[in-house]
Amino acid sequence: MPPRPKTLLIVDDDEGMRETLAAVTKREYRVLVAASAEDALPLLRAEPVDLMLLDVRMPGMNGLELLRLVKEQNSLVEVIMISAVSEVETAVQAMKQGAYHYITKDFEYDALRSLIANASEKQDLNRRVATLAAQVDDLGNREFVAGPSPSIRAVLDTVHKVAGLSTTILILGESGTGKELLARMIHRESSQRDGPFMPVNLSAIPAELVESALFGHEKGAFTGAHRQQLGKFELASGGTLFLDEIGDLRLDLQSKLLRAIQEGEIERVGGRKPVRTEFRLICATHVDLERAAREGRFREDLYYRINVIPLRMPPLRERTEDLPELVRFFVARYSARFRKPPVRVSNEALGVLQRYRWPGNIRELENLVERLVAMNESGSIEDEDLPVDVHLPHVGSPGGDESLLQQAMNAFERTYILRALERADWNVSQAARELGIPLSTLKHKMGRLDIREIARRYRSF
């Protein structure tokens, strides 16, 4: 679909000049005309004006007064001031108020077309700058790391099939599984790769600010709205909009989102005219949206609209084959960030990490590796360097003939003893006294619960 032509508003009280300017520009732009500033105001409210040719001297409100209002309400509109006479003082005042240029009415047609084209390019650049400024993420840390596990390979196979399409994608999975990184990967492989990637974490935005953040607002729309602000939908134009934790979106905003998807247009808060939007939508959530829709907590029609291509990111405990590659990636990242030589991770340490259940998924793993690399001085991460929590077994893990109740009892007892040993600085005799049991009993329990080897590495006993 070719991009829509930009809208040019001509404001001049001279009918002949309006007709001339319209004739010169109508092939490149969608042209609107107004005979006065007062006539231009309703057009500015009703139409998506991009550029203006504005006469300086007009009856009633003059051009400079209208220029000030326009720049207050929409700073991205580029305005070229036109005057019958050349007045240096007026020109300086117009430029100070934000006019793109100032010309007299004895202009040459080709020069005027070139000037308008340059103003249009400046507008595109300013919009791009605003978009990039809104992307506050550190792009250098947004690489998607896969691995050999069948579960993640199945996800990637689907991604390669649909990334080039404009269809909506819904990424499901627990917190910390890398849903945003997958969305960024899809964007990089899409036809919108040259456009912006605009991530929005809906759960991180205060409830009263969500609507403004998504749809933007006009000046004066609410207390504190001192100027017009574009929302994420407009800033994502020509690229990808990623709505994370969409299950947390309020019901009243879900209807506005549905309209934006279906109609391709939004309305800013306090606005009176629709704004066209063109972007690729990717949503993500850890919530069971199908159940939420049945219970009335999520619009059923919106659920079906965004659930076109569902992708499930598996939790880390289901893809432990990928853990060594993830660990190596994070170790390399933080070794470089902290300006340390590459840190080696022993096979024993990797084994302990693979047996851990990772309730916080990849985010928890990254945080742990960052801490280990930051604190490491030996150049090698061994299993004794890992926190006690990582060594603990988790109830219900596969394997073993014990009942679930016995697993729970052993896990509690093991955790309790390890905590006591940690408080005693791994002095077994002191830990036995703290626990109020004979030393021989504690040693027996340590052998039965596989604690002896851990304690030996921390402190010989």
C-alpha positions as CSV (number, residue, x, y, z in Angstrom):
1,M,0.0,0.0,0.0
2,P,1.5,3.4,-1.0
3,P,1.9,5.9,1.8
4,R,-0.9,8.5,2.0
5,P,0.0,11.9,0.6
6,K,0.7,14.5,3.2
7,T,-1.9,17.1,3.9
8,L,-1.0,20.8,3.1
9,L,-3.2,23.5,4.5
10,I,-3.1,26.9,2.7
11,V,-4.3,29.9,4.7
12,D,-4.6,33.2,2.9
13,D,-7.3,35.9,2.6
14,D,-6.4,36.5,-1.1
15,E,-8.6,34.1,-3.2
16,G,-6.2,34.4,-6.2
17,M,-3.2,33.5,-4.1
18,R,-5.0,30.5,-2.6
19,E,-5.9,29.2,-6.0
20,T,-2.3,29.7,-7.2
21,L,-0.8,27.9,-4.3
22,A,-3.2,25.1,-4.6
23,A,-2.5,24.6,-8.3
24,V,1.3,24.6,-7.7
25,T,1.1,21.9,-4.9
26,K,-1.9,19.7,-5.6
27,R,0.0,17.0,-7.5
28,E,2.3,16.2,-4.5
29,Y,0.0,16.9,-1.6
30,R,-3.6,16.7,-0.4
31,V,-4.5,20.4,-0.3
32,L,-6.9,22.1,2.0
33,V,-7.6,25.9,1.9
34,A,-8.9,28.5,4.4
35,A,-9.6,32.2,3.8
36,S,-8.7,33.2,7.4
37,A,-7.1,31.9,10.6
38,E,-10.5,31.5,12.1
39,D,-11.6,29.3,9.2
40,A,-8.3,27.3,9.6
41,L,-8.8,26.4,13.2
42,P,-11.7,23.9,12.7
43,L,-9.7,22.3,9.8
44,L,-6.7,21.8,12.0
45,R,-8.9,20.1,14.6
46,A,-10.6,17.9,12.1
47,E,-7.9,17.0,9.6
48,P,-4.4,15.5,10.0
49,V,-2.5,18.5,8.7
50,D,1.2,18.0,8.1
51,L,2.3,21.2,6.4
52,M,1.1,24.8,6.1
53,L,1.5,27.8,3.8
54,L,0.4,30.7,6.1
55,D,-0.1,34.3,5.2
56,V,1.3,36.8,7.7
57,R,-1.2,39.6,7.3
58,M,-4.9,38.7,7.5
59,P,-8.0,40.3,8.9
60,G,-8.8,39.2,12.5
61,M,-6.3,36.7,13.8
62,N,-3.0,37.2,11.9
63,G,-0.6,34.6,10.7
64,L,1.8,34.9,13.6
65,E,-0.9,34.3,16.1
66,L,-2.1,31.2,14.3
67,L,1.5,30.0,14.0
68,R,1.8,30.1,17.8
69,L,-1.4,28.1,18.3
70,V,-0.3,25.5,15.7
71,K,3.1,25.0,17.2
72,E,1.6,24.7,20.7
73,Q,-0.9,22.1,19.7
74,N,1.2,20.1,17.2
75,S,4.9,20.9,17.1
76,L,5.5,18.5,14.2
77,V,3.5,20.6,11.7
78,E,5.9,22.5,9.5
79,V,4.8,26.0,8.6
80,I,6.1,28.3,5.8
81,M,5.1,31.9,6.3
82,I,4.2,34.0,3.2
83,S,4.0,37.8,3.1
84,A,3.4,40.4,0.4
85,V,6.5,42.4,1.6
86,S,9.8,41.4,3.0
87,E,10.0,42.5,6.6
88,V,13.1,41.4,8.5
89,E,11.6,41.9,12.0
90,T,8.5,39.8,11.1
91,A,10.6,37.1,9.6
92,V,12.8,36.9,12.7
93,Q,9.7,36.7,14.9
94,A,8.2,34.0,12.7
95,M,11.3,31.8,12.9
96,K,11.5,32.3,16.7
97,Q,7.9,31.0,17.0
98,G,8.9,27.8,15.0
99,A,8.2,28.6,11.4
100,Y,10.2,26.5,9.0
101,H,10.8,29.4,6.5
102,Y,9.6,32.9,5.5
103,I,9.1,33.9,1.8
104,T,7.5,36.7,-0.1
105,K,4.7,36.3,-2.6
106,D,6.9,36.9,-5.6
107,F,8.2,33.3,-5.3
108,E,9.1,31.0,-8.2
109,Y,7.0,27.9,-8.4
110,D,9.9,25.4,-8.5
111,A,11.6,27.1,-5.5
112,L,8.3,26.9,-3.6
113,R,7.9,23.2,-4.3
114,S,11.5,22.6,-3.3
115,L,11.0,24.5,-0.1
116,I,7.9,22.5,0.8
117,A,9.7,19.3,0.1
118,N,12.5,20.2,2.4
119,A,10.0,21.1,5.1
120,S,8.4,17.7,4.6
121,E,11.8,16.0,5.0
122,K,12.5,17.9,8.2
123,Q,9.1,16.8,9.5
124,D,10.0,13.1,8.7
125,L,13.3,13.5,10.5
126,N,11.7,15.1,13.6
127,R,9.2,12.3,13.8
128,R,11.9,9.7,13.5
129,V,13.9,11.4,16.2
130,A,10.8,11.4,18.5
131,T,10.3,7.7,17.7
132,L,13.9,6.8,18.5
133,A,13.9,8.9,21.7
134,A,10.9,6.9,22.9
135,Q,12.9,3.6,22.5
136,V,14.8,3.7,25.7
137,D,15.9,0.1,25.7
138,D,19.6,-0.8,25.4
139,L,19.6,-2.4,22.0
140,G,23.0,-3.9,22.5
141,N,21.5,-6.2,25.2
142,R,18.5,-7.4,23.1
143,E,19.9,-10.4,21.3
144,F,17.8,-13.5,21.3
145,V,19.8,-16.6,22.3
146,A,18.3,-19.9,21.4
147,G,19.9,-23.4,21.9
148,P,19.5,-27.0,20.8
149,S,16.3,-27.8,22.8
150,P,13.4,-29.1,20.7
151,S,10.9,-26.8,22.4
152,I,12.8,-23.6,21.4
153,R,13.6,-24.9,18.0
154,A,9.8,-25.5,17.4
155,V,9.2,-21.8,18.3
156,L,11.9,-20.6,15.9
157,D,10.6,-22.7,13.1
158,T,7.2,-21.0,13.4
159,V,8.9,-17.6,13.7
160,H,10.8,-18.1,10.4
161,K,7.5,-18.9,8.7
162,V,5.5,-15.9,9.8
163,A,8.0,-13.1,10.5
164,G,7.8,-11.8,7.0
165,L,4.0,-11.6,7.2
166,S,2.0,-8.6,8.6
167,T,-0.2,-10.9,10.8
168,T,-0.6,-10.3,14.5
169,I,1.4,-12.5,16.9
170,L,0.6,-13.5,20.5
171,I,3.6,-14.7,22.6
172,L,2.6,-16.6,25.7
173,G,4.9,-17.7,28.5
174,E,5.9,-17.1,32.1
175,S,7.7,-13.9,33.2
176,G,11.3,-13.9,32.3
177,T,11.2,-16.4,29.5
178,G,12.4,-13.9,26.8
179,K,9.1,-12.8,25.2
180,E,10.3,-9.3,24.3
181,L,13.6,-10.7,22.9
182,L,11.6,-13.0,20.7
183,A,9.4,-10.1,19.5
184,R,12.6,-8.1,18.6
185,M,13.8,-11.1,16.6
186,I,10.5,-11.2,14.7
187,H,10.8,-7.5,14.0
188,R,14.4,-7.9,12.7
189,E,13.2,-10.6,10.3
190,S,10.0,-8.7,9.2
191,S,9.4,-6.4,6.2
192,Q,9.1,-3.6,8.8
193,R,12.7,-4.1,10.0
194,D,13.8,-0.6,8.9
195,G,11.0,0.9,11.0
196,P,10.9,1.4,14.8
197,F,10.4,-1.4,17.3
198,M,8.2,0.2,20.0
199,P,8.0,-1.9,23.2
200,V,5.3,-1.1,25.8
201,N,5.1,-2.9,29.1
202,L,1.5,-2.3,30.1
203,S,2.0,-3.6,33.7
204,A,4.7,-1.0,34.3
205,I,2.6,2.1,33.4
206,P,0.4,3.7,36.1
207,A,-3.2,2.9,35.3
208,E,-4.2,6.6,34.9
209,L,-1.4,7.1,32.3
210,V,-1.9,4.0,30.1
211,E,-4.4,5.7,27.6
212,S,-2.1,8.7,27.1
213,A,1.0,6.6,26.7
214,L,-0.7,4.4,24.0
215,F,-2.8,6.9,22.1
216,G,-1.1,10.2,22.9
217,H,-2.9,13.4,24.0
218,E,-3.7,16.9,22.8
219,K,-2.6,20.0,24.7
220,G,-5.0,20.7,27.5
221,A,-6.6,17.2,27.4
222,F,-6.0,16.9,31.2
223,T,-4.2,18.6,34.0
224,G,-0.5,18.7,33.2
225,A,-0.9,18.2,29.4
226,H,1.0,21.3,28.5
227,R,1.7,20.2,24.9
228,Q,0.6,17.7,22.4
229,Q,2.3,14.3,22.8
230,L,2.3,11.4,20.4
231,G,1.5,8.0,21.7
232,K,3.2,4.7,21.1
233,F,0.7,3.8,18.3
234,E,1.9,6.8,16.3
235,L,5.5,6.4,17.2
236,A,5.4,2.8,16.0
237,S,4.2,3.9,12.5
238,G,5.9,1.9,9.8
239,G,7.4,-0.6,12.3
240,T,6.4,-3.0,15.1
241,L,4.4,-2.2,18.2
242,F,5.0,-4.7,21.0
243,L,2.4,-4.7,23.8
244,D,3.8,-6.7,26.7
245,E,1.5,-8.0,29.5
246,I,-1.6,-7.2,27.4
247,G,-3.6,-9.3,29.9
248,D,-3.3,-6.3,32.3
249,L,-4.9,-3.8,29.9
250,R,-8.1,-2.2,31.3
251,L,-11.4,-3.4,29.7
252,D,-12.3,0.2,28.5
253,L,-8.9,0.5,26.7
254,Q,-9.3,-3.0,25.2
255,S,-12.1,-1.6,23.0
256,K,-9.9,1.2,21.8
257,L,-7.2,-1.2,21.0
258,L,-9.6,-3.4,19.1
259,R,-10.6,-0.4,17.0
260,A,-7.0,0.5,16.4
261,I,-6.3,-3.0,15.1
262,Q,-9.4,-3.3,13.0
263,E,-9.8,0.2,11.6
264,G,-6.1,1.2,11.5
265,E,-6.8,4.5,13.4
266,I,-6.8,5.9,16.9
267,E,-7.8,9.1,18.6
268,R,-5.6,11.0,21.0
269,V,-6.9,11.8,24.4
270,G,-8.7,15.1,24.1
271,G,-8.7,14.7,20.3
272,R,-11.6,15.1,17.9
273,K,-10.2,13.5,14.7
274,P,-8.9,10.0,13.9
275,V,-5.3,9.4,13.3
276,R,-4.2,6.7,10.8
277,T,-1.8,4.1,12.1
278,E,0.2,1.5,10.2
279,F,2.3,-1.0,12.2
280,R,2.8,-4.7,12.9
281,L,1.4,-5.7,16.3
282,I,3.0,-8.3,18.6
283,C,1.4,-9.0,22.0
284,A,2.6,-11.0,24.9
285,T,1.3,-12.1,28.3
286,H,1.8,-14.6,31.1
287,V,-2.0,-14.6,31.7
288,D,-4.3,-17.4,30.4
289,L,-6.2,-15.1,28.1
290,E,-8.7,-17.8,27.0
291,R,-9.7,-18.3,30.6
292,A,-9.7,-14.5,31.2
293,A,-12.1,-14.1,28.3
294,R,-14.4,-16.8,29.6
295,E,-14.5,-15.1,33.0
296,G,-15.2,-11.7,31.5
297,R,-11.8,-10.2,32.4
298,F,-10.6,-9.8,28.8
299,R,-12.7,-9.0,25.7
300,E,-13.4,-12.2,23.8
301,D,-13.4,-10.4,20.4
302,L,-10.0,-8.8,21.2
303,Y,-8.6,-12.2,22.3
304,Y,-9.6,-13.8,18.9
305,R,-8.2,-10.8,17.1
306,I,-4.7,-10.9,18.6
307,N,-4.5,-14.7,18.8
308,V,-3.8,-15.2,15.1
309,I,-0.4,-16.8,15.5
310,P,0.2,-18.0,19.0
311,L,3.8,-18.7,20.2
312,R,4.5,-20.3,23.5
313,M,7.9,-19.5,25.1
314,P,8.9,-22.5,27.2
315,P,10.1,-21.9,30.8
316,L,13.8,-22.5,31.3
317,R,13.2,-25.7,33.3
318,E,11.8,-27.2,30.1
319,R,14.8,-26.3,28.0
320,T,17.8,-27.1,30.3
321,E,19.7,-28.3,27.2
322,D,20.0,-24.6,26.3
323,L,21.4,-23.5,29.6
324,P,25.1,-24.0,28.9
325,E,24.8,-21.8,25.8
326,L,22.8,-19.2,27.7
327,V,25.4,-19.2,30.5
328,R,28.3,-18.7,28.1
329,F,26.4,-15.8,26.4
330,F,25.8,-14.0,29.7
331,V,29.3,-14.7,31.0
332,A,30.8,-13.2,27.8
333,R,28.5,-10.2,28.1
334,Y,29.3,-9.3,31.7
335,S,33.0,-10.1,31.4
336,A,33.1,-7.5,28.6
337,R,31.0,-5.1,30.5
338,F,33.1,-5.3,33.7
339,R,36.3,-5.4,31.6
340,K,37.4,-8.7,33.0
341,P,39.2,-11.6,31.2
342,P,36.7,-14.3,30.0
343,V,35.5,-16.3,33.0
344,R,35.3,-20.0,32.7
345,V,32.3,-22.0,34.1
346,S,33.1,-25.5,35.3
347,N,31.1,-28.6,34.2
348,E,30.2,-29.2,37.9
349,A,28.7,-25.7,38.2
350,L,26.8,-26.1,34.9
351,G,25.4,-29.4,36.3
352,V,24.1,-27.7,39.4
353,L,22.6,-24.9,37.3
354,Q,20.8,-27.5,35.1
355,R,19.3,-29.2,38.1
356,Y,17.9,-26.0,39.4
357,R,14.2,-25.2,38.6
358,W,14.6,-21.5,37.7
359,P,11.3,-20.0,38.9
360,G,12.5,-16.6,37.5
361,N,13.5,-18.2,34.2
362,I,16.1,-16.6,31.9
363,R,15.9,-13.2,33.8
364,E,16.9,-15.0,37.0
365,L,19.8,-16.8,35.2
366,E,21.1,-13.5,33.8
367,N,21.0,-11.8,37.2
368,L,22.8,-14.7,38.8
369,V,25.5,-14.8,36.1
370,E,26.0,-11.0,36.3
371,R,26.5,-11.3,40.1
372,L,28.9,-14.2,39.8
373,V,31.1,-12.5,37.1
374,A,31.1,-9.2,39.1
375,M,32.3,-11.0,42.3
376,N,34.7,-13.5,40.6
377,E,38.4,-13.0,41.0
378,S,39.8,-16.5,40.2
379,G,38.8,-16.5,36.5
380,S,36.6,-19.6,37.0
381,I,33.1,-20.2,38.4
382,E,32.9,-23.4,40.4
383,D,29.9,-25.1,41.9
384,E,30.9,-23.8,45.4
385,D,30.6,-20.3,44.0
386,L,26.9,-20.8,43.5
387,P,24.4,-19.6,46.1
388,V,23.0,-22.2,48.5
389,D,19.5,-21.7,47.0
390,V,20.7,-23.0,43.6
391,H,22.0,-26.2,45.3
392,L,18.6,-27.0,46.9
393,P,16.4,-29.7,45.3
394,H,12.9,-28.7,44.3
395,V,9.8,-30.7,45.3
396,G,8.1,-32.5,42.4
397,S,11.2,-32.6,40.2
398,P,11.2,-35.6,37.9
399,G,13.0,-38.8,39.0
400,G,13.3,-40.8,42.2
401,D,10.9,-43.3,43.9
402,E,10.0,-41.0,46.8
403,S,6.4,-39.9,47.3
404,L,5.7,-36.2,46.9
405,L,5.2,-35.9,50.7
406,Q,8.6,-37.4,51.3
407,Q,10.2,-35.1,48.7
408,A,8.6,-32.1,50.5
409,M,9.8,-33.3,53.9
410,N,13.4,-33.9,52.6
411,A,13.5,-30.6,50.8
412,F,12.4,-28.7,54.0
413,E,14.9,-30.5,56.2
414,R,17.7,-30.0,53.7
415,T,17.0,-26.3,53.3
416,Y,16.8,-25.9,57.1
417,I,20.1,-27.6,57.7
418,L,21.8,-25.7,54.9
419,R,20.6,-22.4,56.3
420,A,22.0,-23.4,59.7
421,L,25.3,-24.3,58.2
422,E,25.5,-21.1,56.3
423,R,24.8,-19.1,59.5
424,A,27.5,-21.1,61.3
425,D,30.0,-20.3,58.5
426,W,29.9,-24.0,57.6
427,N,31.1,-25.1,61.0
428,V,29.3,-28.4,61.4
429,S,29.7,-28.6,65.2
430,Q,28.4,-25.1,65.7
431,A,25.5,-25.8,63.4
432,A,24.6,-29.0,65.4
433,R,24.6,-26.9,68.6
434,E,22.3,-24.3,67.0
435,L,20.0,-27.0,65.7
436,G,20.0,-28.7,69.2
437,I,20.9,-32.2,67.8
438,P,24.0,-34.4,68.4
439,L,26.8,-33.9,65.9
440,S,26.6,-37.6,64.8
441,T,22.9,-37.1,63.9
442,L,23.6,-34.0,61.9
443,K,26.4,-35.8,60.0
444,H,24.0,-38.7,59.3
445,K,21.4,-36.3,57.9
446,M,23.9,-34.5,55.8
447,G,25.0,-37.8,54.3
448,R,21.3,-38.8,53.6
449,L,20.4,-35.5,52.1
450,D,23.5,-35.1,50.0
451,I,24.8,-32.1,51.9
452,R,28.3,-33.4,52.8
453,E,29.8,-32.5,49.5
454,I,28.4,-29.0,49.5
455,A,29.7,-28.3,53.0
456,R,33.1,-29.8,52.2
457,R,33.6,-27.4,49.4
458,Y,32.7,-24.4,51.6
459,R,34.6,-25.5,54.6
460,S,36.3,-28.8,55.5
461,F,34.9,-30.6,58.5
